[in-house]
Amino acid sequence: MPVIAIKNSMGFCLAEDVYTSLGGLLFHKGTLVKERELEILEAFKISEVTVEELASQKQEEVRKDEVESLKPVDLEFIRSYKEAVQLFKKLMIHVMGGQTIPVMDVRKILTPLLPIVQNHPNLLMQLPQVSNEEEYVCEHSVAVGLLSFMIAKWMKLPQNEWVQISLAGILHDIGKTKIDPKVLWKSTQLTASEYEEMKKHTVYGYQLTKGVSGLSEGVALAALQHHERENGSGYPLGLVGNKLHIYSKIVAVAEVYHGMCSDHLYKKGVSPYQAVEQLLKDSYGKLDPAVVHTFVNGLTQFSVGATVELTDGSIGKIIFADRNNPTRPMVESNGRVINLAEVRQLYIKRIV
């Protein structure tokens, strides 16, 4: 692949990712260099880039094909995701009826989704929302399974553990099948005693998953410990960070993130960027800092090129994500570049 000066790069597709001097991702491999891209490269003092050996017209066609090819992926993901939620709902009903967890069925629920999120992790920032609180438990479980899988990958844990960590995520709330339905599906705020009953789902989850063939000890411990916190303020045992299994730490981050992004009876979900900002705050005392930072960096590095709405209502496209300020990228809107790291009164409201 030829390396050429920036001034000669117009009309070429980038053959490699382009990073700033600080290590922030500026453009993905395959980006077609047009006038706007050239201005940004020059602004960040990038002197040369590696490009593909294709004519300009051909590259425009390739780029168009790539963009169009994402549409079927989005549709496939949404279809598979909604199907997975319904399958998991049926599985929970079976467990409620006293059956043991069918591990192979759980794996089959995740199987169609894992390759998609590996290749298109940006989809994790726009997970579909279900319409009611009852289905939320199932949707939340599937989402946490996918998020936990990607965190394991980004943390470079042994590959043979990724699926087990995904199983830990999807089964983390399985203990709720043993909670009184009147409490579990209550449409108003829980009383103090009802909340204490709800907290027992962690112990019930441990009992349901411990010793089950096909599930590792980490899966059972994640069911037990995902509400524990690094400073010992969690439940059910008030354990501190060095007593928690790594699966539990990963699932805790995944479930807190998805919970903040989701709509509930008493509050609207926040944008993924607001959620990760809160995660970064919670990494000081509540959540494991290494897991949080790995997750935030992994999730936000794929945001370049995403169309977003800011809190002032303006629509723009993310053109640069700084690794040091992952929740506050540079956004191009109406011909101007807004550096959210400097314009602190604005933040990303949602991904369009």
C-alpha positions as CSV (number, residue, x, y, z in Angstrom):
1,M,0.0,0.0,0.0
2,P,1.5,3.4,-1.0
3,V,2.2,6.1,1.6
4,I,1.5,9.5,0.2
5,A,1.6,13.1,1.4
6,I,-1.6,14.5,2.8
7,K,-1.9,17.1,0.0
8,N,-2.1,14.2,-2.6
9,S,-4.6,12.1,-0.6
10,M,-7.8,13.6,-2.0
11,G,-10.0,10.8,-3.6
12,F,-8.1,7.9,-2.0
13,C,-9.4,5.5,0.6
14,L,-7.3,5.1,3.8
15,A,-5.7,1.7,4.0
16,E,-5.1,2.0,7.8
17,D,-6.7,3.7,10.8
18,V,-5.3,7.2,11.3
19,Y,-4.5,8.4,14.8
20,T,-3.5,11.7,16.3
21,S,-0.2,12.3,18.1
22,L,-2.0,11.6,21.4
23,G,-3.3,8.2,20.2
24,G,-6.9,9.2,19.5
25,L,-8.6,7.6,16.5
26,L,-9.2,10.2,13.8
27,F,-10.4,8.2,10.9
28,H,-11.1,4.5,10.3
29,K,-9.5,2.4,7.6
30,G,-11.6,2.7,4.4
31,T,-12.5,6.3,4.9
32,L,-12.6,8.2,1.6
33,V,-10.5,11.4,1.8
34,K,-12.6,14.3,0.6
35,E,-12.2,18.0,1.3
36,R,-13.5,17.9,4.9
37,E,-11.3,14.9,5.7
38,L,-8.3,16.7,4.2
39,E,-8.9,19.8,6.3
40,I,-9.1,17.7,9.5
41,L,-5.9,15.8,8.7
42,E,-4.1,19.0,8.1
43,A,-5.5,20.5,11.3
44,F,-4.1,17.6,13.3
45,K,-0.8,18.0,11.4
46,I,-0.8,14.5,9.9
47,S,1.8,14.7,7.2
48,E,1.2,11.4,5.3
49,V,-1.2,8.5,5.2
50,T,-1.3,5.0,3.8
51,V,-3.9,4.7,1.0
52,E,-5.5,2.0,-1.2
53,E,-4.4,1.7,-4.8
54,L,-7.7,2.4,-6.3
55,A,-8.9,5.2,-8.6
56,S,-11.0,7.9,-7.0
57,Q,-14.3,6.9,-8.8
58,K,-13.8,3.3,-7.8
59,Q,-13.1,4.3,-4.2
60,E,-16.3,6.3,-4.1
61,E,-18.2,3.2,-5.2
62,V,-16.4,1.0,-2.6
63,R,-17.3,3.5,0.1
64,K,-20.9,3.6,-1.0
65,D,-21.1,-0.2,-1.0
66,E,-19.7,-0.3,2.5
67,V,-22.2,2.2,3.8
68,E,-25.1,0.4,2.1
69,S,-23.8,-2.9,3.4
70,L,-24.3,-1.7,7.0
71,K,-28.1,-1.5,6.5
72,P,-28.7,-5.2,6.2
73,V,-26.4,-5.7,9.2
74,D,-28.5,-3.3,11.3
75,L,-31.7,-5.0,10.2
76,E,-30.2,-8.5,10.9
77,F,-29.1,-7.4,14.4
78,I,-32.4,-5.8,15.3
79,R,-34.3,-8.9,14.2
80,S,-31.9,-11.3,16.0
81,Y,-31.9,-9.1,19.1
82,K,-35.7,-9.0,19.4
83,E,-35.9,-12.7,18.8
84,A,-33.3,-13.4,21.5
85,V,-35.3,-11.3,24.0
86,Q,-38.4,-13.4,23.3
87,L,-36.5,-16.7,23.5
88,F,-35.0,-15.7,26.8
89,K,-38.4,-14.7,28.1
90,K,-39.6,-18.3,27.3
91,L,-36.5,-19.7,29.1
92,M,-37.2,-17.6,32.2
93,I,-40.8,-18.9,32.3
94,H,-39.4,-22.5,32.2
95,V,-37.1,-21.7,35.1
96,M,-39.9,-20.1,37.0
97,G,-41.7,-23.4,36.6
98,G,-38.9,-25.3,38.4
99,Q,-36.8,-26.5,35.4
100,T,-33.1,-26.3,35.5
101,I,-31.3,-23.8,33.3
102,P,-31.0,-25.2,29.7
103,V,-27.4,-24.0,29.0
104,M,-27.3,-25.1,25.4
105,D,-30.5,-23.1,24.8
106,V,-29.0,-20.1,26.4
107,R,-25.9,-20.4,24.1
108,K,-28.2,-20.7,21.1
109,I,-29.8,-17.4,22.1
110,L,-26.5,-15.6,22.0
111,T,-24.9,-17.4,19.0
112,P,-26.4,-15.3,16.2
113,L,-25.6,-12.0,18.0
114,L,-22.0,-12.4,19.1
115,P,-20.4,-12.4,15.6
116,I,-22.4,-9.3,14.7
117,V,-21.3,-7.2,17.7
118,Q,-17.8,-8.4,17.2
119,N,-17.7,-7.0,13.7
120,H,-20.0,-4.0,14.4
121,P,-19.5,-3.0,18.1
122,N,-21.0,0.4,17.4
123,L,-24.4,-1.4,17.6
124,L,-23.9,-1.6,21.3
125,M,-24.5,2.1,21.5
126,Q,-27.9,1.8,19.9
127,L,-29.5,-1.3,21.4
128,P,-33.3,-1.5,20.7
129,Q,-35.7,-0.6,23.5
130,V,-38.6,-2.9,24.5
131,S,-42.1,-1.5,25.2
132,N,-42.8,-2.6,28.7
133,E,-41.2,-3.2,32.1
134,E,-41.9,-6.9,32.1
135,E,-39.9,-7.5,29.0
136,Y,-37.2,-5.2,30.2
137,V,-35.8,-7.9,32.5
138,C,-35.3,-10.2,29.5
139,E,-34.0,-7.4,27.2
140,H,-31.6,-6.2,29.9
141,S,-30.2,-9.8,30.3
142,V,-29.5,-10.2,26.6
143,A,-27.9,-6.8,26.4
144,V,-25.7,-7.4,29.4
145,G,-24.6,-10.7,27.9
146,L,-23.5,-9.0,24.7
147,L,-21.8,-6.1,26.5
148,S,-20.0,-8.5,28.9
149,F,-18.7,-10.5,25.9
150,M,-17.2,-7.4,24.3
151,I,-15.7,-6.2,27.6
152,A,-14.0,-9.6,27.9
153,K,-12.6,-9.2,24.4
154,W,-11.4,-5.7,24.9
155,M,-9.7,-6.7,28.2
156,K,-7.9,-9.4,26.2
157,L,-9.0,-12.1,28.6
158,P,-8.4,-15.7,27.3
159,Q,-10.7,-16.2,24.3
160,N,-12.0,-19.5,25.6
161,E,-13.6,-17.5,28.5
162,W,-15.5,-15.0,26.3
163,V,-18.6,-17.1,25.9
164,Q,-18.7,-18.0,29.6
165,I,-18.5,-14.3,30.5
166,S,-21.4,-13.7,28.0
167,L,-23.3,-16.4,29.8
168,A,-22.6,-14.7,33.1
169,G,-24.1,-11.6,31.6
170,I,-27.3,-13.0,30.2
171,L,-27.9,-15.1,33.4
172,H,-26.9,-12.5,36.0
173,D,-30.6,-11.8,36.9
174,I,-31.9,-15.3,36.5
175,G,-32.6,-15.3,40.3
176,K,-35.5,-13.0,39.6
177,T,-37.4,-16.0,38.5
178,K,-37.7,-16.9,42.2
179,I,-39.0,-13.5,43.2
180,D,-42.7,-13.1,43.9
181,P,-44.2,-11.9,40.6
182,K,-46.2,-9.3,42.5
183,V,-42.9,-7.7,43.6
184,L,-41.0,-8.4,40.4
185,W,-43.6,-6.8,38.1
186,K,-44.9,-4.2,40.4
187,S,-45.8,-1.0,38.5
188,T,-45.2,1.4,41.4
189,Q,-42.2,2.0,43.6
190,L,-41.1,-0.9,45.9
191,T,-41.5,-0.6,49.6
192,A,-38.5,-1.2,51.8
193,S,-39.5,-4.8,52.5
194,E,-40.2,-5.4,48.8
195,Y,-36.8,-4.0,48.0
196,E,-35.2,-6.4,50.5
197,E,-37.0,-9.2,48.8
198,M,-35.9,-8.1,45.3
199,K,-32.2,-8.0,46.5
200,K,-32.5,-11.8,47.2
201,H,-32.3,-12.4,43.4
202,T,-28.5,-12.5,43.7
203,V,-28.6,-15.4,46.1
204,Y,-31.3,-17.2,44.2
205,G,-29.2,-16.7,41.0
206,Y,-26.2,-18.2,42.6
207,Q,-28.2,-21.2,43.7
208,L,-29.7,-21.7,40.2
209,T,-26.3,-21.5,38.4
210,K,-23.8,-23.1,40.8
211,G,-22.8,-26.6,39.7
212,V,-24.8,-26.5,36.5
213,S,-23.1,-28.4,33.7
214,G,-21.7,-26.0,31.1
215,L,-21.5,-23.1,33.5
216,S,-18.3,-22.1,35.2
217,E,-17.9,-21.0,38.8
218,G,-17.5,-17.4,37.5
219,V,-21.0,-17.5,36.0
220,A,-22.5,-18.4,39.4
221,L,-20.4,-15.8,41.2
222,A,-21.4,-13.1,38.8
223,A,-25.1,-13.9,39.6
224,L,-24.2,-13.5,43.3
225,Q,-21.9,-10.6,43.2
226,H,-23.0,-8.3,40.3
227,H,-24.5,-5.8,42.8
228,E,-21.4,-5.8,45.1
229,R,-19.2,-2.7,44.9
230,E,-15.4,-2.1,45.1
231,N,-15.8,-0.1,48.3
232,G,-18.0,-2.7,50.0
233,S,-21.2,-0.7,49.7
234,G,-23.0,-3.3,47.6
235,Y,-25.1,-6.4,48.4
236,P,-25.7,-9.2,49.3
237,L,-22.5,-9.7,51.3
238,G,-20.9,-6.2,51.3
239,L,-17.7,-7.6,49.7
240,V,-14.8,-5.3,48.6
241,G,-13.1,-5.4,45.3
242,N,-10.3,-7.9,46.0
243,K,-13.0,-10.4,47.0
244,L,-14.9,-10.2,43.8
245,H,-14.6,-12.4,40.7
246,I,-13.6,-10.7,37.5
247,Y,-16.8,-12.0,35.8
248,S,-18.7,-10.1,38.5
249,K,-16.8,-6.9,37.9
250,I,-17.4,-7.1,34.1
251,V,-21.1,-7.9,34.5
252,A,-21.5,-5.0,37.0
253,V,-20.2,-2.5,34.6
254,A,-22.3,-3.9,31.7
255,E,-25.5,-3.9,33.7
256,V,-25.0,-0.5,35.2
257,Y,-24.3,1.0,31.7
258,H,-27.4,-0.6,30.1
259,G,-29.6,0.2,33.0
260,M,-28.7,3.9,32.7
261,C,-29.3,3.9,28.9
262,S,-32.8,2.2,29.3
263,D,-36.2,3.8,29.9
264,H,-37.8,2.8,33.1
265,L,-41.2,3.5,34.8
266,Y,-39.7,6.4,36.8
267,K,-37.0,7.8,34.5
268,K,-36.0,8.1,30.9
269,G,-32.7,6.5,29.8
270,V,-29.7,8.8,29.2
271,S,-27.5,8.8,26.2
272,P,-24.6,6.3,25.9
273,Y,-22.2,9.2,26.4
274,Q,-23.9,10.4,29.6
275,A,-23.9,6.8,30.8
276,V,-20.2,6.4,30.3
277,E,-19.4,9.7,31.9
278,Q,-21.3,8.4,35.0
279,L,-19.4,5.1,34.8
280,L,-16.1,7.0,34.9
281,K,-17.2,8.8,38.1
282,D,-18.4,5.5,39.6
283,S,-15.0,3.9,38.8
284,Y,-13.7,5.8,41.9
285,G,-15.0,3.5,44.7
286,K,-17.9,1.6,43.2
287,L,-16.9,-0.1,40.0
288,D,-13.5,-1.6,39.0
289,P,-11.5,1.2,37.3
290,A,-9.7,-1.1,34.9
291,V,-12.9,-2.7,33.7
292,V,-14.6,0.7,33.3
293,H,-11.8,2.4,31.4
294,T,-11.4,-0.6,29.1
295,F,-15.2,-0.6,28.4
296,V,-15.3,3.2,27.8
297,N,-12.3,3.2,25.5
298,G,-13.7,0.2,23.6
299,L,-17.2,1.6,23.2
300,T,-16.2,5.1,22.2
301,Q,-13.4,4.3,19.8
302,F,-16.0,3.1,17.3
303,S,-18.0,6.4,17.4
304,V,-16.1,8.3,14.7
305,G,-18.5,9.0,11.9
306,A,-21.6,8.5,14.1
307,T,-24.4,11.1,13.7
308,V,-25.5,12.5,17.1
309,E,-27.8,15.1,18.6
310,L,-26.4,17.5,21.1
311,T,-28.3,19.0,24.0
312,D,-28.9,22.2,22.2
313,G,-30.8,20.3,19.5
314,S,-28.2,20.5,16.8
315,I,-27.3,17.5,14.7
316,G,-23.7,16.7,13.8
317,K,-21.2,14.0,13.0
318,I,-18.4,12.9,15.3
319,I,-15.1,13.6,13.5
320,F,-12.6,12.9,16.3
321,A,-12.6,11.0,19.6
322,D,-9.8,11.8,22.0
323,R,-8.8,8.9,24.2
324,N,-8.3,11.2,27.1
325,N,-11.8,12.6,26.8
326,P,-13.8,9.7,25.3
327,T,-17.2,11.1,26.2
328,R,-16.4,14.5,24.7
329,P,-15.4,14.1,21.1
330,M,-15.2,16.8,18.3
331,V,-18.5,17.1,16.4
332,E,-19.0,18.8,13.1
333,S,-22.4,20.5,12.9
334,N,-23.6,23.0,10.2
335,G,-20.1,23.6,8.9
336,R,-18.5,24.2,12.3
337,V,-16.4,22.0,14.6
338,I,-17.5,21.8,18.2
339,N,-14.9,20.5,20.7
340,L,-17.1,19.2,23.5
341,A,-14.0,18.9,25.7
342,E,-14.0,22.7,25.7
343,V,-17.7,23.5,25.3
344,R,-18.6,21.9,28.6
345,Q,-22.2,23.1,28.7
346,L,-23.0,20.8,25.7
347,Y,-23.0,17.1,25.6
348,I,-24.2,14.3,23.3
349,K,-27.9,13.7,24.0
350,R,-28.4,10.7,21.7
351,I,-27.0,8.8,18.7
352,V,-29.3,9.5,15.7
